[in-house]
Amino acid sequence: MTHVVLIAPPYVGHITPMLAISAALAARGAQVTFLHDFDLPAPPPGVATLRVTPAPAREVPFSPLPAVRGTATRTAALADPLLAALRLLAPDVVAVDQLEPAGALAAATLGLPWVSVANALAINREPGVPPPFTAWRWRDSRFGRWRNHGGWRVHDLLMHPLDTVIARRAAAAGLEMRGIDDTLSPFAQVSQLVAGLDFPRRALPDGFHYVGPIRAPEPAPAWPPGGGRRLVFASLGTLQGHRAGIFRAIAAACAGLGLELVIAHGGRLPAEAIATLPGTPQVHNFVPQRAVLARAAALVGHGGMNTVMDAMAAGVPAVILPLAYEQGAIAARLERAGAGIALHGPFDRARRLRAALAAVTGDPRFRTAAATLQRECTAAGGAERAAEIILRTPGAASRVAA
């Protein structure tokens, strides 16, 4: 029986896909352990958990440099606890989120094969692709490569605190890792993007796999039918649901177009703000997102990977309002694929939103592009494909046989 250990950072958008992979692994008969230093939701049947000494608690900063410094602090704090846990568990293979480099360091130190999982936008660099913190469009030209080169230089400056921690820990273990780029697995890598939603890639390793949305099977609750109007689903993710001005603009745009609106704000929008929303939107803390999107004509969202991939899996075009992290980069990819429109601040202008919503709900080309991505998502394999790749990782099978 293959023993797989999974490691993820303490963010819902990363934990949920990794739990889906853990369920798929357990269903295939693997022994599965989820290592964590945070409060973990109830794991799927057959999945064990082991809590390690927690890294220092911190808020999630929206500026790049504080975010990198926080990750550097977390990596330094987690390196020894994860190393001790992996030494105790002695797994055959480790599945590590790309943004939890302490896991890759620990696996490499012990000579364990590991698989890098890109639950957010993949950080794999190449000259033709802009860094993930930019909202730059694809430019297949000399200028584009020059621009990207400058962007990657800025990226390296921003990443210096984290790269320094990784390089020091690696050197102490006799490893040649100079930074986070070197923590990406030489064995196998999976991304929950699909190729049609990425910029053209020319330098991905042979072991890189697009597997599409990584989701656990779930009963699909039927979302109550509306009154015949086309439905728009609006969500700003788990961290930005307090942005009342943006939700007011979305509600005004939908009311002006006669569109039914469902809002999910993650429990962050106060009652007094909800009371001022134009029209008659349905407002909820949380909704069964995939069920709502199955009925939707469009998504208005922040560009988080999980929400965008759920929309594309449903064949639903989107209007994206990037707020932080790699959301602008995801929005640029969605626009290039023809399945949505990206709007950059200010976001509280109902007129701009109304024009974008009118386009994605009225022009069939957006729906056609989203349907193309939907077919690609369906064929990509998701959590089941990710589990298969992990279990077939070079090195894992030989360890089991031995």
Buried (B, 14 or more C-beta within 10 A) or exposed (E): EBBBBBBBBBBBBBBBBBBBBBBBBBBBEBBBBBBBBBEBEEBBEBBBBEBBEBBEEBEBEEEBEEBBBBBBBBBBBBBBBBBEBBEEBEBBBBBBBBBBBBBBBBBBBBEBBBBBBBBBBBBBBBEBBBBBBBBBBBBEEEEBBEBBEEBBEEBBEBBBBBBBBBBEBBEEBEBEBBBBBBBBBBBBBBBBBBBBBBBEBEEBEEBBBBBBBBBBEEEEEEBEEBEEEBBBBBBBBBBBBBBBEBBBBBBBBBBBBEBBBBBBBBEBBEEEBBEEBBBEBBBBEEBBBBBBBBBBBBBBBBBBBBBBBBBBBBBBBBBBBBBBBBBBBBBBBBBBBBBBBBBEEEBBBBEBBBBBBBBBBEEEEBBEBBBBBBEBBBEBBBBBBBBBBBBEBEBBBEBBEE
